[in-house]
């Protein structure tokens, strides 16, 4: 059995999520990353859909985490946003770390 590629080891999760929850978070965070990068570049969903050759309503579904983007779709979106797919995933992971940190802060306040 092979181990992970160097530099791809998963980060330790401070709050354990089930596989279903972590997959849902991945999809939601990927969509949010798309939206944030699109908005930072001043692009409308319509313009992003044109640049990525995807349907505008589908782009919206991906941004809302209601559609799971294939690797080809992720590539098209990344290309349209002038980033690589890895950058989109990293941005999504950053968003998840921020959410976990916020949950921890709120839990600490509640104690």
Secondary structure, DSSP 8 states (H G I E B T S, - for coil): -----TT------SS---HHHHHHHHHHHHHHHHHHHHHHTT--HHHHHHHHT--HHHHHHHHTT-S---HHHHHHHHHHTTS-HHHHHHHHHHHHHHHHHHHHHHHHHH-
